Structure formats: structure tokens, C-alpha cells
Amino acid sequence: MVSLASIRASFLLQISIIASLLLAACAGNFYQDVDQTFGNERFKILEGGQLLTLSLDKLSGSGFQSRNEYLFGRFDMQLKLIPGNSAGTVTTFYLSSQGAGHDEIDFEFLGNSSGQPYTLHTNIYAQGKGDKEQRFRLWFDPTTSFHTYSIVWNSQRIIFLVDNIPLRVFNNQESIGVPFPKNQAMRVYCSLWNADDWATQGGRVKTDWTNAPFTVSYRNFNANGCVKVPGSSTCGSTNSLNNDQAWQTQGLDAKGRNRIRWVQQKFMIYNYCTDVPRFPQGFPSECKGSRF
């Protein structure tokens, strides 16, 4: 008899494949879409602009940013993470504005010792204040093949997705005094860097430089959002390769709610909204009554 678990795994694999094919059909070109931020020769664009690699050695990591700034949108990137012993390393894919009181929406992948799973760290900053961490294990090995990581950001909510499966939602709750990123345009940033003072088991496991250089691969970058007009605080034309504007009002339907419930029950390993010792005076306002 086929088990429910095997049926679910097969279904999720099919969803992953379909999402990857759809993304590949509308992805941009790294030569046109991004600029290097640091790392010199550790930053490489390959395959005619379809593949980008970042490397880390003892001297430096590397990174890049999108050429455009966006005020809301959907942002997809496929990553293949460092195999083997990646302890001490951090790979990122995130949105951020600049300056004091910045906004930020983070995917961070915290490396680990050989044979141990990566930790997927998520966080949100609004007006310079973060401290909204949720951490997950993944239901697959992110080092053996590419997987799609997505951020949907609109005026109502932020949704984090992996292979089009939602794992976190942060709703706009300004009505009860919770800051929400909605006024500052953000660029997409990606980087690979050494953080062995905290990244792996709280800094207890250090980077093994005999494994360097460490390399992570990016492909199929798709920024489908409202591009900020240079020199203006407003958003101009919508930049879309596939003319799909569903991100503007995207939320979770019944299927999405079931999927996020499955992810959070099975794979969430930290939620700031349940960390009693951290908030002895009571949880932040957005945690009260929050299901996700």
C-alpha cells in the first residue's frame, strides 16, 4: 500500500519541477539585471548570463545587487548551495533599502557540518527594526540541485516560498501599531560570506578553510515588480517578463494554508513568536492571534 507520506513527497516533487520550468521560461539575464558589489574574481557570470556563481575564501566573500529598485513585487531566484562541510558560511537572497531606518526581507542559508542539514533563516526589518526571526529545515537537500526561493511583497503581506510552497507569511498589521515595509524601495541582494562567529551552532563550529573556496550557484532570477523611478520616491512602470501581476494582491488560498501548516509543523525549528524567555514582558503585537 502506498503511504500518505510518499504520495505527499511525490506531489511536492511535481510542484517543484513545474515551478522550476515556469521560472526558467521567464527568467532574465545576469549581465543585464545585476551589478557586482564585492568579491572581485569571486563573482562570475557564466553560460551567456544564465548562471552566476559566488565564491568565498579566507580573504573575502562576494556578492551582487539588482540594478533596479522596486516598491513591491515578486522576486524569484534559483540557488544550489555549498555541498559538504559548509559550516560558518552564510548564503543570502534578500531585499533591502538603504540608510537609517532601512527595510529588509531576508532569506539566509546557514551552513553546517558535513551530513547535517542547512538552516534556512528568515527575518523582516521595518524602519530599522528586525527581530522577527523564523528558522526552518528544508525537506530536500539544497546542495544537489537548484531550488526556487521566492519573496512576494505587496501592501497587504510578505510571503516566503520555497519551490512555490509557502513557509511564512507576515501580514500588514499597521492598524495595531506594527511597522510594515511599504514606503522604501528595495533592491535584491545576494551574497556569500563568512560568519563563523554565529552562523553554525551559535558560532561553536568554525569555518574549515581547507575546504575553500566555497561556491554557491544562482540562476533564473526573475524580478516581477514595480520599478522605482530614479530620483523619485514613486514607482513607475511595472517590470514584468510575463505580465503576471498576481503578486499585487497575492495571499494564501485553502491549499496554501494547508501547505504552510505542513511546513511549519514539520520543519520550523525556531519562531520568535513562541520564544518565551526572549519576551518576558509579552510577545510582540503581531504574534498575538497569529496563525503563521
Backbone bond lengths (Angstrom), bond angles and torsions (degrees), N, CA, C in turn:
res aa  C-N    CA-C-N  psi(-1)  N-CA   C-N-CA  omega(-1)  CA-C   N-CA-C  phi
1 M - - - 1.467 - - 1.529 109.28 -
2 V 1.332 117.20 134.49 1.452 121.31 179.47 1.524 109.27 -76.79
3 S 1.326 116.34 129.86 1.456 120.09 -176.81 1.521 110.86 -78.83
4 L 1.346 115.41 157.54 1.458 121.01 176.62 1.517 110.67 -61.90
5 A 1.335 116.31 -36.46 1.463 120.24 -179.18 1.523 111.25 -63.86
6 S 1.356 117.37 -40.51 1.455 119.75 -179.41 1.525 110.96 -70.06
7 I 1.334 116.97 -36.14 1.467 120.20 176.40 1.518 110.36 -63.22
8 R 1.340 116.41 -43.82 1.464 120.71 179.60 1.523 110.59 -63.30
9 A 1.339 116.98 -43.29 1.472 120.45 -179.94 1.521 110.70 -62.50
10 S 1.332 117.45 -41.74 1.457 121.38 178.82 1.523 110.82 -63.96
11 F 1.319 116.65 -41.28 1.459 120.87 179.26 1.516 111.17 -63.10
12 L 1.340 116.70 -44.81 1.461 120.74 -179.69 1.519 111.08 -64.39
13 L 1.328 117.33 -36.44 1.457 120.59 177.25 1.525 110.41 -63.80
14 Q 1.337 117.51 -42.68 1.458 120.83 178.81 1.521 110.90 -62.84
15 I 1.322 117.24 -42.02 1.461 121.60 177.88 1.519 110.01 -60.67
16 S 1.355 116.49 -43.34 1.461 121.45 179.54 1.523 111.38 -59.41
17 I 1.340 116.76 -45.58 1.467 121.13 -178.62 1.525 110.58 -64.09
18 I 1.330 116.65 -45.27 1.466 120.45 -179.47 1.521 110.55 -62.40
19 A 1.339 116.94 -44.27 1.468 120.86 179.88 1.514 111.11 -61.92
20 S 1.329 116.92 -40.47 1.458 120.89 -179.75 1.520 111.12 -65.05
21 L 1.340 117.26 -41.43 1.458 120.61 179.97 1.519 111.39 -66.55
22 L 1.329 116.86 -41.28 1.455 119.65 179.00 1.518 111.08 -64.37
23 L 1.334 117.23 -40.77 1.450 120.68 -179.48 1.518 110.32 -66.57
24 A 1.317 117.18 -41.57 1.461 120.45 -179.33 1.521 110.96 -60.71
25 A 1.321 116.48 -31.15 1.461 120.54 -176.78 1.518 112.43 -71.02
26 C 1.360 118.62 -20.18 1.457 119.61 -173.67 1.522 112.56 -126.91
27 A 1.329 118.56 11.74 1.456 120.92 -176.53 1.516 111.30 -74.85
28 G 1.364 115.58 157.81 1.442 121.84 -178.58 1.520 112.68 -91.32
29 N 1.332 114.64 -157.39 1.455 122.27 -177.34 1.524 108.32 -126.43
30 F 1.326 117.37 127.32 1.461 120.58 -175.34 1.530 112.20 -63.07
31 Y 1.329 118.08 -32.66 1.466 119.66 177.38 1.525 111.39 -59.17
32 Q 1.305 116.74 -35.29 1.464 121.79 -176.67 1.522 113.10 -90.96
33 D 1.322 117.33 -27.11 1.462 120.57 -165.63 1.523 115.50 -100.74
34 V 1.347 118.70 -20.07 1.465 119.51 -172.28 1.526 111.46 -134.84
35 D 1.325 114.44 162.35 1.463 123.27 172.76 1.525 109.18 -127.61
36 Q 1.312 115.95 144.10 1.460 120.84 176.33 1.525 109.92 -69.61
37 T 1.324 116.57 141.16 1.469 120.99 177.69 1.518 112.87 -106.86
38 F 1.335 117.79 -33.64 1.460 120.84 175.83 1.523 108.81 -165.65
39 G 1.336 115.57 166.24 1.454 120.06 173.19 1.509 116.26 111.94
40 N 1.355 118.39 -7.07 1.464 120.77 178.62 1.528 111.75 50.67
41 E 1.347 117.05 -124.07 1.459 121.32 -174.45 1.525 112.98 -72.45
42 R 1.300 118.13 -4.44 1.468 121.11 178.61 1.534 111.63 -75.88
43 F 1.305 116.21 -11.85 1.471 123.78 176.51 1.522 108.13 -100.31
44 K 1.342 117.22 123.82 1.458 120.43 -178.08 1.521 110.28 -138.22
45 I 1.335 115.58 133.45 1.462 121.96 171.67 1.523 107.56 -106.71
46 L 1.321 115.76 128.55 1.459 121.98 -172.71 1.529 110.26 -127.89
47 E 1.328 115.09 173.29 1.469 122.83 173.29 1.527 111.97 52.56
48 G 1.340 115.61 45.09 1.451 120.10 176.17 1.513 114.76 66.13
49 G 1.318 117.35 24.20 1.458 121.40 179.76 1.509 114.60 97.56
50 Q 1.327 117.81 2.83 1.460 121.05 -177.51 1.526 113.47 -89.89
51 L 1.322 117.10 -17.40 1.466 121.89 -177.81 1.522 109.11 -132.20
52 L 1.336 116.04 141.37 1.460 121.63 177.34 1.522 108.27 -134.20
53 T 1.330 116.78 134.22 1.465 120.39 176.72 1.521 110.06 -120.91
54 L 1.323 114.81 143.30 1.461 123.54 172.30 1.514 108.41 -116.68
55 S 1.330 116.49 141.69 1.461 121.11 179.31 1.522 110.56 -126.61
56 L 1.319 113.89 156.01 1.459 122.95 179.25 1.509 108.97 -132.75
57 D 1.331 116.14 128.80 1.455 121.11 170.47 1.521 108.01 -130.89
58 K 1.309 117.11 -172.04 1.459 119.94 -173.67 1.525 112.79 -67.08
59 L 1.332 116.60 -20.57 1.461 120.46 -178.16 1.525 112.77 -87.04
60 S 1.324 117.04 -35.08 1.469 118.92 -173.85 1.513 111.64 -167.54
61 G 1.318 114.69 157.49 1.447 122.33 166.05 1.516 109.09 -97.10
62 S 1.342 117.37 -153.84 1.458 121.03 -178.98 1.521 109.41 -160.41
63 G 1.342 115.36 164.54 1.453 118.53 -178.57 1.510 112.68 -169.68
64 F 1.339 115.33 171.89 1.460 121.50 177.39 1.522 109.66 -151.84
65 Q 1.334 115.37 167.32 1.460 121.82 178.51 1.525 109.76 -138.94
66 S 1.320 115.75 157.21 1.463 120.11 176.25 1.521 109.61 -71.45
67 R 1.319 116.07 148.00 1.462 119.75 177.14 1.521 111.57 -71.02
68 N 1.315 116.32 -33.26 1.464 120.70 -179.41 1.522 111.44 -91.45
69 E 1.322 115.07 153.07 1.464 122.94 166.93 1.530 107.22 -104.12
70 Y 1.312 115.66 148.23 1.462 120.42 -174.84 1.524 110.58 -130.28
71 L 1.325 114.86 144.61 1.459 121.61 169.92 1.521 106.78 -116.49
72 F 1.330 114.81 91.72 1.455 126.10 -175.42 1.531 111.22 80.82
73 G 1.331 115.04 153.62 1.446 120.91 178.62 1.521 112.01 156.48
74 R 1.327 113.78 -175.61 1.464 121.39 170.76 1.523 107.34 -119.20
75 F 1.336 115.12 132.80 1.454 121.50 -173.20 1.526 108.63 -129.18
76 D 1.335 116.03 118.76 1.459 122.37 -176.79 1.526 109.42 -118.40
77 M 1.314 115.45 141.99 1.456 121.54 174.15 1.525 108.24 -146.91
78 Q 1.327 115.70 137.59 1.457 119.68 171.83 1.528 108.84 -98.36
79 L 1.334 116.03 133.60 1.457 122.69 -179.43 1.516 110.37 -127.65
80 K 1.314 115.15 147.07 1.460 122.61 165.67 1.512 106.42 -125.58
81 L 1.321 116.17 117.34 1.463 122.24 -169.42 1.527 112.52 -85.29
82 I 1.324 114.89 172.30 1.465 123.11 -176.87 1.524 109.90 -65.27
83 P 1.320 118.88 125.20 1.469 120.35 177.45 1.520 111.22 -81.51
84 G 1.321 115.68 166.14 1.463 120.52 175.15 1.514 112.39 71.23
85 N 1.319 115.91 -143.30 1.466 121.77 -176.91 1.519 110.19 -80.25
86 S 1.318 116.32 101.23 1.460 121.81 -179.93 1.524 111.39 -109.16
87 A 1.325 117.84 15.04 1.467 122.30 -176.99 1.523 110.60 -53.55
88 G 1.329 115.63 137.43 1.453 122.02 177.43 1.510 114.42 90.38
89 T 1.325 117.82 -15.33 1.458 120.83 -177.16 1.533 110.97 -92.28
90 V 1.334 115.04 152.83 1.456 121.67 173.62 1.522 108.26 -131.29
91 T 1.331 115.86 125.15 1.457 123.24 173.65 1.518 107.94 -106.99
92 T 1.337 117.47 136.14 1.459 119.12 -174.84 1.520 112.99 -128.13
93 F 1.309 114.15 155.05 1.460 125.65 168.67 1.524 104.54 -148.66
94 Y 1.351 117.29 112.61 1.462 118.59 -172.83 1.523 110.98 -155.42
95 L 1.321 114.91 167.16 1.459 123.25 173.00 1.516 108.17 -109.93
96 S 1.336 116.83 143.62 1.460 119.16 177.66 1.524 110.64 -156.96
97 S 1.334 115.17 143.13 1.453 121.25 166.85 1.524 107.39 -91.86
98 Q 1.316 116.75 -176.59 1.454 121.03 -177.12 1.526 111.31 -119.79
99 G 1.343 115.13 162.11 1.451 120.29 173.82 1.513 114.13 87.52
100 A 1.335 113.78 178.47 1.464 119.91 178.26 1.520 109.94 -63.45
101 G 1.320 115.42 144.36 1.457 119.81 -178.92 1.511 113.00 67.67
102 H 1.336 116.34 37.25 1.457 120.35 -175.24 1.527 111.42 -75.64
103 D 1.322 114.90 159.35 1.458 122.99 172.51 1.530 108.61 -104.94
104 E 1.339 116.51 153.33 1.458 119.99 -177.50 1.529 109.84 -160.82
105 I 1.332 116.06 143.88 1.468 122.91 177.13 1.521 106.59 -132.57
106 D 1.338 117.87 116.24 1.467 122.13 -165.19 1.522 115.30 -114.49
107 F 1.329 115.36 132.52 1.457 124.43 153.44 1.534 106.27 -108.02
108 E 1.324 118.20 122.51 1.464 122.09 173.93 1.526 108.41 -131.03
109 F 1.326 115.78 133.04 1.456 121.62 -177.65 1.522 107.84 -109.95
110 L 1.330 115.55 112.50 1.463 121.31 -174.60 1.519 109.00 -93.71
111 G 1.338 116.56 119.81 1.453 121.92 -176.58 1.513 112.82 -66.31
112 N 1.320 115.69 167.94 1.451 120.21 -179.50 1.520 110.30 -150.86
113 S 1.327 115.93 173.01 1.452 121.31 179.76 1.525 110.16 -66.90
114 S 1.320 115.79 159.00 1.465 120.79 -178.57 1.521 110.73 -53.27
115 G 1.323 114.94 133.08 1.454 120.49 177.50 1.511 114.59 86.86
116 Q 1.331 117.63 -9.24 1.457 121.05 179.11 1.524 109.51 -100.81
117 P 1.332 117.51 151.92 1.466 119.11 -176.19 1.526 113.08 -76.77
118 Y 1.325 115.31 151.03 1.458 121.07 169.64 1.529 109.43 -63.84
119 T 1.331 115.17 154.79 1.456 121.66 168.15 1.518 108.35 -107.31
120 L 1.332 116.80 125.54 1.453 122.05 174.90 1.529 107.83 -94.39
121 H 1.326 114.80 114.96 1.463 122.51 -176.02 1.525 108.66 -105.08
122 T 1.333 117.58 127.76 1.460 121.93 175.78 1.519 109.64 -119.93
123 N 1.334 115.28 148.32 1.459 120.09 178.60 1.521 108.55 -156.58
124 I 1.316 116.07 159.67 1.470 122.85 178.86 1.518 108.44 -136.86
125 Y 1.321 115.62 130.71 1.462 122.18 174.10 1.518 108.53 -112.78
126 A 1.324 116.34 138.18 1.456 122.00 173.34 1.523 107.85 -135.37
127 Q 1.328 115.90 122.42 1.466 121.92 -179.67 1.522 111.30 55.94
128 G 1.332 115.47 40.15 1.453 121.43 174.20 1.510 115.79 86.25
129 K 1.317 118.49 -3.14 1.461 120.89 -177.84 1.522 110.01 -113.83
130 G 1.349 115.28 126.38 1.447 121.00 178.99 1.517 111.69 -109.28
131 D 1.340 116.31 -113.69 1.467 121.92 177.42 1.531 112.51 60.13
132 K 1.325 116.15 36.91 1.463 120.50 178.89 1.531 109.13 -124.23
133 E 1.308 116.56 52.46 1.456 121.72 -171.76 1.529 112.97 -80.64
134 Q 1.306 115.13 137.05 1.459 122.72 164.22 1.520 106.80 -132.43
135 R 1.340 116.41 138.80 1.462 121.20 -177.70 1.527 109.98 -126.02
136 F 1.323 114.04 147.61 1.462 121.07 -175.01 1.529 110.33 -138.49
137 R 1.335 115.99 152.91 1.453 122.30 157.91 1.519 106.74 -90.65
138 L 1.314 116.95 159.19 1.454 120.98 177.27 1.525 110.39 -101.05
139 W 1.317 116.83 155.22 1.474 122.02 -177.43 1.527 111.27 -91.95
140 F 1.331 116.57 19.00 1.462 122.87 178.73 1.526 107.19 -154.65
141 D 1.334 116.05 169.09 1.455 121.23 176.15 1.533 108.11 -88.09
142 P 1.339 119.30 111.97 1.468 121.11 -174.80 1.522 113.56 -79.19
143 T 1.341 117.75 4.50 1.464 121.10 -177.88 1.526 113.45 -101.76
144 T 1.332 118.10 -11.71 1.465 120.27 -173.56 1.523 113.22 -95.36
145 S 1.325 117.24 -20.78 1.460 121.03 179.25 1.524 108.89 -156.84
146 F 1.327 115.65 170.19 1.459 120.57 179.15 1.520 111.13 -77.88
147 H 1.331 115.15 141.50 1.459 122.11 172.31 1.523 108.41 -132.51
148 T 1.332 114.97 154.59 1.459 121.24 -173.80 1.527 110.84 -97.90
149 Y 1.332 115.54 126.55 1.462 122.65 177.55 1.523 107.82 -115.99
150 S 1.330 116.57 130.18 1.464 120.97 -171.16 1.517 111.40 -132.62
151 I 1.338 114.16 145.06 1.462 122.04 172.61 1.522 107.28 -122.86
152 V 1.328 116.65 121.51 1.455 122.22 170.58 1.520 107.02 -103.28
153 W 1.330 115.66 126.20 1.470 120.82 -177.02 1.524 108.32 -133.43
154 N 1.313 115.76 110.62 1.457 120.30 174.01 1.521 109.34 -131.47
155 S 1.309 117.70 -175.89 1.472 120.11 -173.61 1.517 112.64 -72.34
156 Q 1.345 117.30 -14.25 1.475 120.27 -178.20 1.526 113.19 -97.33
157 R 1.364 116.82 -30.18 1.461 118.17 -172.74 1.526 111.10 -166.94
158 I 1.333 114.11 167.26 1.464 123.43 170.95 1.523 106.56 -119.79
159 I 1.340 116.66 132.71 1.457 121.50 178.96 1.524 108.41 -124.26
160 F 1.323 116.42 129.40 1.459 122.95 172.43 1.525 107.64 -99.51
161 L 1.348 116.48 131.84 1.459 120.63 179.92 1.517 110.69 -132.32
162 V 1.335 115.36 147.74 1.462 122.74 172.52 1.523 107.56 -125.21
163 D 1.332 116.53 120.46 1.464 121.20 -174.36 1.526 111.16 50.49
164 N 1.328 114.32 40.63 1.467 123.78 178.50 1.527 113.26 67.35
165 I 1.316 117.70 13.77 1.463 122.75 174.76 1.528 108.08 -102.05
166 P 1.336 119.12 119.50 1.461 120.16 -177.85 1.526 111.59 -70.64
167 L 1.340 115.71 137.28 1.450 118.96 174.51 1.521 112.77 -121.01
168 R 1.348 117.06 -12.77 1.467 118.32 179.25 1.519 109.06 -157.38
169 V 1.342 115.82 141.91 1.457 123.00 173.03 1.524 108.24 -130.12
170 F 1.342 115.55 134.63 1.469 120.96 173.73 1.520 106.62 -122.34
171 N 1.328 116.05 109.35 1.458 121.03 -175.60 1.518 111.75 -84.93
172 N 1.328 115.76 151.69 1.457 121.79 174.14 1.524 108.44 -72.12
173 Q 1.342 115.30 112.69 1.455 120.96 179.33 1.529 110.37 -123.79
174 E 1.321 115.06 41.72 1.466 119.70 176.95 1.525 111.61 -60.50
175 S 1.309 116.56 -24.64 1.466 120.32 -179.25 1.521 112.41 -62.41
176 I 1.356 117.30 -22.16 1.469 120.14 176.97 1.535 110.77 -112.72
177 G 1.337 115.69 19.52 1.459 119.93 172.33 1.512 116.13 89.26
178 V 1.332 117.98 14.20 1.469 121.18 179.92 1.526 109.05 -92.63
179 P 1.336 119.30 119.21 1.466 120.32 179.06 1.526 111.15 -61.61
180 F 1.325 114.94 143.76 1.463 121.20 -179.96 1.523 108.48 -136.10
181 P 1.342 117.88 134.42 1.472 119.59 -179.08 1.525 111.56 -71.23
182 K 1.330 116.61 111.04 1.466 118.84 -178.46 1.525 113.81 -148.73
183 N 1.330 118.38 -8.49 1.458 120.35 -175.50 1.518 114.18 -112.05
184 Q 1.326 117.86 -14.15 1.450 121.03 -177.48 1.527 110.29 -108.65
185 A 1.316 115.51 126.48 1.464 119.51 176.37 1.520 109.43 -68.46
186 M 1.339 115.98 148.39 1.459 121.17 -177.16 1.525 110.18 -129.67
187 R 1.323 115.27 147.88 1.457 122.30 169.41 1.529 109.03 -95.31
188 V 1.320 115.34 162.10 1.460 122.02 169.72 1.524 107.50 -88.23
189 Y 1.321 116.44 133.09 1.459 122.20 177.47 1.524 109.59 -125.91
190 C 1.331 115.82 145.33 1.462 122.08 173.17 1.520 107.79 -138.97
191 S 1.326 116.47 144.32 1.460 119.52 -178.29 1.519 110.68 -159.00
192 L 1.321 114.18 162.89 1.460 123.35 173.70 1.517 106.43 -135.14
193 W 1.319 117.16 123.31 1.464 119.50 -174.37 1.519 111.18 -152.15
194 N 1.327 115.37 166.45 1.463 122.05 -179.05 1.524 110.11 -91.56
195 A 1.332 116.29 126.42 1.462 121.25 177.98 1.520 109.16 -138.72
196 D 1.347 115.99 46.90 1.466 117.74 -174.24 1.522 113.66 -73.99
197 D 1.336 117.19 1.93 1.464 119.55 172.37 1.524 111.89 -79.84
198 W 1.377 117.30 -12.54 1.462 118.89 179.83 1.527 115.43 -150.56
199 A 1.329 118.23 -19.18 1.463 120.07 -165.40 1.522 114.10 -66.95
200 T 1.319 118.00 -40.44 1.465 120.92 -173.23 1.519 109.98 -114.87
201 Q 1.329 115.04 115.89 1.470 122.17 -179.19 1.521 110.91 51.16
202 G 1.342 115.12 46.20 1.455 120.36 176.15 1.514 114.17 65.71
203 G 1.328 117.43 23.02 1.457 121.24 179.53 1.514 114.37 93.45
204 R 1.328 117.16 1.72 1.468 119.60 -178.95 1.528 112.04 -73.85
205 V 1.343 116.91 -26.99 1.464 121.21 178.76 1.527 108.36 -107.02
206 K 1.307 116.65 120.67 1.458 122.23 -174.71 1.529 111.50 -94.92
207 T 1.318 114.90 164.30 1.462 121.48 177.91 1.522 109.98 -68.43
208 D 1.309 116.35 131.31 1.462 122.21 175.62 1.526 107.87 -95.06
209 W 1.326 116.31 100.69 1.459 121.03 -172.78 1.533 112.59 -72.54
210 T 1.321 117.67 -8.63 1.470 118.20 174.81 1.529 110.64 -68.58
211 N 1.351 117.13 -16.79 1.461 121.40 177.47 1.524 113.32 -89.34
212 A 1.342 117.02 -5.45 1.460 120.68 -178.19 1.534 110.75 -72.32
213 P 1.334 118.30 154.76 1.464 125.42 0.30 1.531 112.63 -78.03
214 F 1.329 115.04 143.90 1.453 121.99 173.23 1.535 107.89 -88.88
215 T 1.320 116.39 140.63 1.465 119.54 -176.64 1.525 110.56 -134.95
216 V 1.330 115.40 135.25 1.459 122.24 174.38 1.523 108.06 -122.16
217 S 1.335 116.92 146.13 1.464 121.84 -176.20 1.526 110.81 -115.23
218 Y 1.340 115.26 140.41 1.464 123.42 177.64 1.530 108.68 -123.47
219 R 1.327 116.15 144.55 1.459 119.99 172.62 1.531 109.28 -156.20
220 N 1.339 115.33 169.15 1.464 122.61 174.30 1.527 113.08 53.56
221 F 1.335 114.94 51.74 1.462 120.61 174.72 1.528 109.02 -74.98
222 N 1.321 115.34 126.60 1.458 120.76 178.08 1.519 108.66 -132.98
223 A 1.343 116.05 115.06 1.464 121.48 175.55 1.512 107.71 -110.69
224 N 1.305 116.31 105.38 1.458 123.22 -176.36 1.519 107.22 -112.38
225 G 1.348 115.59 86.75 1.447 118.09 -173.26 1.504 112.65 -155.12
226 C 1.323 115.12 -171.45 1.452 122.83 -178.06 1.525 108.67 -94.06
227 V 1.337 116.74 113.81 1.461 122.15 -174.08 1.522 109.80 -80.88
228 K 1.339 115.64 131.20 1.461 121.03 178.25 1.525 109.84 -70.91
229 V 1.327 115.44 135.89 1.458 121.42 177.35 1.525 108.71 -75.18
230 P 1.361 119.30 125.17 1.469 120.90 178.97 1.525 111.75 -55.34
231 G 1.335 115.52 133.79 1.451 120.83 179.57 1.509 114.86 78.82
232 S 1.323 116.60 4.73 1.458 120.96 -179.25 1.511 109.80 -128.56
233 S 1.310 116.28 156.88 1.464 120.35 176.61 1.519 111.65 -93.04
234 T 1.319 116.43 4.73 1.458 119.72 -176.48 1.520 111.30 -105.77
235 C 1.298 114.33 167.13 1.458 122.28 178.93 1.520 108.96 -97.55
236 G 1.325 115.05 135.23 1.454 119.60 -179.89 1.499 111.84 -96.55
237 S 1.317 116.13 -131.97 1.460 120.71 -177.65 1.518 111.07 -67.74
238 T 1.306 115.50 153.82 1.457 121.05 177.26 1.521 109.25 -82.69
239 N 1.332 115.47 126.83 1.454 120.95 179.04 1.518 107.80 -92.60
240 S 1.306 117.47 110.23 1.456 120.87 -178.40 1.516 110.05 -143.24
241 L 1.322 116.05 127.43 1.451 120.23 177.02 1.528 111.79 -83.10
242 N 1.325 116.52 -17.77 1.466 118.56 -177.93 1.529 113.17 -126.76
243 N 1.357 115.97 8.26 1.467 121.63 175.56 1.520 113.12 56.91
244 D 1.308 117.43 26.40 1.464 122.10 178.13 1.524 108.44 -98.89
245 Q 1.311 116.39 110.67 1.465 120.77 -177.05 1.535 112.28 -103.88
246 A 1.324 117.42 22.82 1.458 120.74 -178.22 1.523 111.94 -60.50
247 W 1.336 117.27 -25.95 1.467 120.87 -179.17 1.523 112.99 -59.94
248 Q 1.324 117.65 -23.81 1.458 120.44 -174.75 1.523 113.04 -63.67
249 T 1.319 116.98 -28.57 1.468 121.26 179.36 1.520 112.23 -128.82
250 Q 1.330 117.84 12.36 1.459 120.79 -171.74 1.521 112.10 -61.88
251 G 1.319 114.95 135.13 1.460 122.47 174.08 1.515 108.29 -137.70
252 L 1.323 116.75 -152.50 1.462 121.39 178.34 1.519 109.87 -113.53
253 D 1.336 116.02 127.31 1.448 119.69 171.10 1.532 108.68 -87.60
254 A 1.317 117.46 -173.18 1.468 120.52 -176.75 1.521 111.29 -60.15
255 K 1.354 116.91 -41.06 1.457 120.00 178.68 1.533 110.65 -64.24
256 G 1.323 116.64 -41.18 1.457 119.95 178.42 1.519 112.52 -64.24
257 R 1.312 116.29 -38.60 1.472 119.77 178.16 1.521 111.09 -65.61
258 N 1.318 117.08 -37.30 1.470 119.89 176.83 1.523 111.25 -66.42
259 R 1.324 116.43 -40.68 1.462 119.71 -179.66 1.528 111.62 -66.76
260 I 1.328 116.95 -44.59 1.458 118.57 -178.22 1.530 110.34 -67.11
261 R 1.326 116.38 -33.94 1.463 119.01 176.74 1.527 110.33 -63.73
262 W 1.342 117.14 -40.87 1.466 121.61 178.51 1.526 110.75 -63.28
263 V 1.334 116.66 -46.07 1.469 120.49 179.90 1.522 110.91 -60.97
264 Q 1.318 116.72 -46.99 1.458 119.14 -174.25 1.530 112.04 -71.63
265 Q 1.320 117.03 -31.98 1.458 119.34 177.46 1.526 112.53 -72.20
266 K 1.340 116.50 -36.87 1.462 121.10 -172.68 1.524 113.85 -95.12
267 F 1.329 118.08 -30.10 1.457 119.29 -166.39 1.525 115.17 -127.11
268 M 1.321 119.29 -8.76 1.463 119.98 176.41 1.526 109.77 -73.48
269 I 1.333 116.71 130.53 1.461 120.78 -179.80 1.526 112.31 -115.66
270 Y 1.346 117.48 -11.02 1.464 120.02 174.62 1.518 109.27 -154.83
271 N 1.332 115.51 137.22 1.456 122.51 176.53 1.528 107.64 -140.66
272 Y 1.314 116.25 117.48 1.470 119.20 -178.35 1.523 111.89 -58.75
273 C 1.322 116.93 -24.72 1.461 120.28 -178.91 1.525 113.79 -76.50
274 T 1.330 117.28 -1.84 1.470 120.30 175.38 1.527 111.73 -122.20
275 D 1.331 117.46 7.90 1.468 122.24 -176.37 1.531 109.52 -87.71
276 V 1.325 115.74 84.66 1.466 121.25 -175.18 1.524 112.25 -59.46
277 P 1.354 120.72 -47.96 1.470 119.65 -179.20 1.528 113.66 -59.14
278 R 1.303 117.29 -28.51 1.463 120.56 -178.35 1.520 112.31 -74.26
279 F 1.336 116.45 -28.07 1.463 120.60 -176.45 1.537 110.01 -126.21
280 P 1.330 117.55 68.32 1.472 119.99 -176.93 1.526 113.36 -63.95
281 Q 1.336 116.40 -21.41 1.462 119.16 -179.63 1.529 112.46 -93.04
282 G 1.327 115.89 4.15 1.461 119.74 -179.53 1.514 111.85 119.14
283 F 1.319 115.92 150.92 1.456 120.95 -176.90 1.532 111.54 -72.22
284 P 1.345 116.86 155.84 1.467 119.91 174.53 1.525 111.56 -55.05
285 S 1.310 115.53 154.59 1.472 120.87 -173.87 1.510 112.96 -56.29
286 E 1.359 116.97 -37.73 1.462 119.34 -175.74 1.521 112.60 -69.55
287 C 1.345 116.80 -15.33 1.473 120.02 -178.97 1.517 112.30 -80.04
288 K 1.307 116.59 -24.70 1.457 120.33 -174.58 1.518 110.68 -72.64
289 G 1.304 115.17 118.84 1.451 120.78 -179.46 1.506 114.48 77.54
290 S 1.351 117.32 4.54 1.451 120.41 -179.76 1.521 110.10 -78.42
291 R 1.323 117.40 133.13 1.464 121.57 179.83 1.526 111.17 -88.83
292 F 1.365 117.41 -24.34 1.446 119.94 -173.80 1.518 111.70 -125.11
